[in-house]
């Protein structure tokens, strides 16, 4: 397992994390207190931690904070990096504080490592949101501020607003198929020691489509018999030192596979080949 400093923190997280967004059906069912496949999902997260993955991402929207809680209580809290996100309608000062308290309760933890704004909300003053997050850091309820689905310009605006703390990370849709539009943002983040969390790192499952096998077969000539998905993840961590893909942790097999192949680094020739073909 490769560990890298996460953004401007001194905390070293696994280069590949675990995402816990499942689907909208899962979310709707949880409001009826139906957690489909809960034991399997908890087992997947547990297997990830047991195999060295210490970066776990969730959100109040995902309704998965409560399935993470019983797993992480069996490990040393300060060795895990737990990230969650606040819903865009909860960005006013009072709403954000209540949302953070709910997440702390759901996760059964005293603090959140990374608290992220899930989506920007132009109807709520970003300055008030970020200043509230700074107060929550000072109160010990969270450690770092993250953004999600923000443009480069809005990221810069957020940086200018903060007075006591910094933006630690940004979460974006980034994968081998969806990359060109993100280049400027990723380059800026690299220059400013901001971590990039890549969601949908497998392109919504596109890496498993047979039409791409010939391209991944070419890479396998160099690195051996590695699944398409793990080549796609290796591309992300090889291309940029500040990118942390967070594939979904839905079952033990996939999570242990991600951990097993997490130390593969592609050479420049293979990176260039994939970029030319995909």
C-alpha positions as CSV (number, residue, x, y, z in Angstrom):
1,X,0.0,0.0,0.0
2,X,1.3,3.4,-0.9
3,X,0.6,6.2,1.6
4,X,0.8,9.9,0.7
5,X,0.3,13.1,2.7
6,X,-3.2,14.2,2.2
7,X,-3.1,17.7,0.8
8,X,-1.7,20.3,3.2
9,X,-2.1,18.0,6.2
10,X,0.7,15.9,7.8
11,X,-1.6,12.9,7.8
12,X,-0.6,10.1,5.4
13,X,-3.6,8.3,3.9
14,X,-3.7,5.3,1.6
15,X,-3.4,6.5,-2.0
16,X,-6.7,4.7,-2.7
17,X,-9.6,5.2,-0.4
18,X,-13.1,3.8,0.0
19,X,-16.3,5.6,-1.2
20,X,-19.7,4.8,0.3
21,X,-22.2,6.2,-2.1
22,X,-24.3,3.2,-3.3
23,X,-27.3,4.4,-5.2
24,X,-30.5,6.4,-4.8
25,X,-32.5,3.3,-4.2
26,X,-30.3,2.5,-1.2
27,X,-30.8,6.1,0.1
28,X,-34.6,6.0,-0.3
29,X,-34.8,2.7,1.5
30,X,-32.9,3.9,4.5
31,X,-35.6,6.4,5.3
32,X,-37.8,3.3,5.8
33,X,-35.1,1.9,8.1
34,X,-34.2,-0.7,5.4
35,X,-30.4,-1.0,4.9
36,X,-30.1,-3.5,2.1
37,X,-26.9,-5.6,2.2
38,X,-25.7,-3.8,5.3
39,X,-23.6,-6.6,6.6
40,X,-21.9,-7.0,3.2
41,X,-21.1,-3.3,3.1
42,X,-19.8,-3.2,6.6
43,X,-17.7,-6.3,5.8
44,X,-16.3,-4.5,2.7
45,X,-15.2,-1.5,4.8
46,X,-13.7,-3.7,7.4
47,X,-11.7,-5.7,4.8
48,X,-10.4,-2.4,3.4
49,X,-9.1,-1.2,6.7
50,X,-7.6,-4.6,7.5
51,X,-5.8,-4.4,4.2
52,X,-4.3,-1.0,4.8
53,X,-6.9,1.4,3.4
54,X,-7.4,4.2,6.0
55,X,-9.2,6.9,3.9
56,X,-13.0,6.5,4.0
57,X,-15.5,8.9,2.4
58,X,-19.2,9.3,3.1
59,X,-21.8,12.1,3.2
60,X,-25.0,12.9,5.0
61,X,-26.7,12.5,1.6
62,X,-25.4,8.9,1.2
63,X,-27.0,7.7,4.5
64,X,-24.0,5.5,5.1
65,X,-22.4,7.2,8.1
66,X,-24.3,4.7,10.4
67,X,-22.8,1.7,8.6
68,X,-19.3,3.1,9.0
69,X,-19.7,3.7,12.7
70,X,-19.8,0.1,14.0
71,X,-16.8,-0.8,11.8
72,X,-14.4,2.0,12.8
73,X,-15.0,1.7,16.5
74,X,-12.9,-1.5,16.4
75,X,-9.8,0.4,15.2
76,X,-7.6,3.2,16.5
77,X,-9.5,6.3,15.5
78,X,-6.3,8.4,15.0
79,X,-5.1,6.0,12.3
80,X,-8.2,6.5,10.2
81,X,-9.0,9.5,8.0
82,X,-12.8,9.9,7.9
83,X,-14.3,12.3,5.4
84,X,-18.0,13.3,5.2
85,X,-20.0,16.0,3.5
86,X,-22.7,18.5,4.4
87,X,-25.7,18.8,2.1
88,X,-26.0,22.1,0.2
89,X,-29.2,23.1,1.9
90,X,-27.4,22.9,5.3
91,X,-24.8,25.5,4.6
92,X,-26.1,28.4,6.7
93,X,-24.3,28.7,10.1
94,X,-26.9,27.1,12.3
95,X,-27.8,24.4,9.8
96,X,-24.2,23.5,9.3
97,X,-23.6,23.1,13.0
98,X,-26.6,20.9,13.4
99,X,-25.6,18.8,10.3
100,X,-22.1,18.4,11.7
101,X,-23.5,17.3,15.1
102,X,-25.6,14.7,13.3
103,X,-22.7,13.3,11.4
104,X,-20.6,13.1,14.6
105,X,-23.5,11.2,16.2
106,X,-24.0,8.9,13.2
107,X,-20.3,8.1,13.0
108,X,-20.0,7.8,16.7
109,X,-16.8,9.8,16.8
110,X,-15.7,13.0,18.5
111,X,-14.3,14.6,15.4
112,X,-14.5,14.5,11.6
113,X,-11.1,14.6,9.8
114,X,-12.4,16.2,6.7
115,X,-15.7,18.0,6.5
116,X,-16.7,18.9,2.9
117,X,-19.3,21.1,1.3
118,X,-21.0,18.6,-1.0
119,X,-22.2,21.1,-3.6
120,X,-22.0,24.9,-3.8
121,X,-25.2,26.7,-3.0
122,X,-25.3,30.2,-4.5
123,X,-28.3,31.1,-2.3
124,X,-26.3,30.9,0.9
125,X,-23.3,33.2,1.6
126,X,-20.2,31.1,1.2
127,X,-18.3,33.4,3.5
128,X,-20.6,32.5,6.4
129,X,-20.4,28.8,5.6
130,X,-16.6,28.8,5.6
131,X,-16.3,31.0,8.7
132,X,-18.6,28.5,10.5
133,X,-16.4,25.6,9.5
134,X,-13.3,27.5,10.8
135,X,-15.1,27.9,14.1
136,X,-15.9,24.2,14.1
137,X,-12.2,23.4,13.6
138,X,-11.3,25.6,16.6
139,X,-14.0,23.8,18.6
140,X,-12.3,20.5,17.8
141,X,-15.3,19.0,16.0
142,X,-13.5,18.8,12.6
143,X,-9.9,19.1,11.5
144,X,-9.9,20.1,7.8
145,X,-12.1,21.8,5.3
146,X,-12.9,20.2,1.9
147,X,-15.0,21.1,-1.1
148,X,-16.8,18.9,-3.6
149,X,-18.1,19.8,-7.1
150,X,-16.6,23.3,-7.0
151,X,-15.1,25.0,-10.1
152,X,-11.6,26.3,-10.1
153,X,-12.8,29.8,-9.8
154,X,-15.1,29.0,-6.9
155,X,-12.2,27.1,-5.2
156,X,-10.1,30.2,-5.4
157,X,-12.9,32.3,-4.0
158,X,-13.1,29.9,-1.1
159,X,-9.4,30.2,-0.5
160,X,-9.6,34.0,-0.4
161,X,-12.5,33.9,2.2
162,X,-10.7,31.7,4.7
163,X,-8.7,33.6,7.3
164,X,-7.4,31.1,9.8
165,X,-7.4,27.7,8.0
166,X,-7.0,26.4,4.4
167,X,-8.8,24.4,1.8
168,X,-7.4,20.9,2.2
169,X,-9.1,19.0,-0.6
170,X,-11.6,19.1,-3.5
171,X,-13.7,16.2,-4.7
172,X,-14.4,15.8,-8.4
173,X,-15.6,13.4,-11.1
174,X,-12.3,12.2,-12.4
175,X,-11.3,9.1,-14.2
176,X,-9.4,7.9,-17.3
177,X,-12.4,8.7,-19.5
178,X,-13.3,12.0,-17.9
179,X,-10.0,13.8,-17.4
180,X,-9.3,16.6,-19.9
181,X,-11.8,19.1,-18.4
182,X,-10.2,18.6,-15.0
183,X,-6.6,19.2,-16.0
184,X,-6.4,22.9,-15.0
185,X,-8.1,22.2,-11.6
186,X,-5.8,19.3,-10.8
187,X,-2.7,21.2,-11.8
188,X,-3.7,24.2,-9.6
189,X,-4.4,21.8,-6.7
190,X,-1.0,20.2,-7.1
191,X,0.7,23.6,-7.0
192,X,-1.2,24.6,-3.9
193,X,-0.9,21.3,-1.9
194,X,-4.6,20.5,-2.2
195,X,-5.7,16.9,-2.4
196,X,-8.0,15.8,-5.1
197,X,-10.5,13.0,-4.3
198,X,-11.6,11.3,-7.5
199,X,-15.1,10.0,-7.4
200,X,-16.4,7.7,-10.2
201,X,-12.8,6.7,-10.7
202,X,-13.9,3.7,-12.8
203,X,-16.1,5.8,-15.1
204,X,-19.4,4.3,-13.9
205,X,-18.1,0.8,-14.7
206,X,-16.9,1.7,-18.2
207,X,-13.5,0.2,-17.5
208,X,-15.2,-3.3,-17.5
209,X,-16.6,-3.0,-21.0
210,X,-15.1,-5.4,-23.5
211,X,-14.4,-2.7,-26.1
212,X,-11.6,-1.4,-23.9
213,X,-9.9,-4.7,-23.1
214,X,-7.3,-4.4,-25.9
215,X,-6.0,-1.2,-24.4
216,X,-5.8,-2.6,-20.9
217,X,-4.2,-5.8,-22.4
218,X,-1.4,-3.6,-23.7
219,X,-0.7,-2.4,-20.2
220,X,-0.8,-5.9,-18.8
221,X,2.3,-6.7,-20.9
222,X,4.2,-4.4,-18.5
223,X,2.6,-5.0,-15.1
224,X,1.1,-8.5,-15.3
225,X,-2.3,-9.9,-15.0
226,X,-4.1,-7.0,-13.3
227,X,-7.9,-6.3,-13.7
228,X,-9.0,-3.4,-15.8
229,X,-10.4,-1.5,-12.8
230,X,-7.0,-1.6,-11.0
231,X,-5.2,-0.4,-14.1
232,X,-7.6,2.6,-14.2
233,X,-6.9,3.3,-10.5
234,X,-3.2,3.0,-11.1
235,X,-3.4,5.5,-13.9
236,X,-4.9,8.1,-11.5
237,X,-2.3,7.7,-8.8
238,X,0.5,7.5,-11.2
239,X,-0.5,10.6,-13.2
240,X,-0.7,12.8,-10.1
241,X,0.7,12.6,-6.7
242,X,-2.2,14.6,-5.2
243,X,-5.0,12.4,-6.5
244,X,-6.8,10.0,-4.2
245,X,-9.4,7.8,-6.0
246,X,-12.3,6.6,-3.9
247,X,-13.9,3.6,-5.6
248,X,-17.1,2.3,-4.0
249,X,-16.7,-0.2,-1.1
250,X,-19.6,-2.5,-1.8
251,X,-18.1,-5.9,-1.3
252,X,-15.1,-7.6,0.2
253,X,-13.8,-9.0,-3.2
254,X,-13.5,-5.6,-4.9
255,X,-12.1,-3.8,-1.9
256,X,-9.4,-6.4,-1.2
257,X,-8.6,-6.4,-4.9
258,X,-8.2,-2.6,-4.8
259,X,-5.9,-2.9,-1.8
260,X,-3.9,-5.7,-3.4
261,X,-3.0,-3.8,-6.5
262,X,-2.8,-0.3,-4.9
263,X,1.0,-0.1,-5.1
264,X,1.1,-0.4,-9.0
265,X,2.7,2.7,-10.6
266,X,2.5,3.0,-14.4
267,X,5.4,4.2,-16.3
268,X,5.3,7.3,-18.6
269,X,4.9,5.2,-21.7
270,X,1.9,3.4,-20.4
271,X,0.3,6.6,-19.2
272,X,0.8,8.2,-22.6
273,X,-0.6,5.1,-24.3
274,X,-3.8,5.1,-22.3
275,X,-4.3,8.8,-22.8
276,X,-3.9,8.4,-26.6
277,X,-6.3,5.5,-26.8
278,X,-9.0,6.4,-24.2
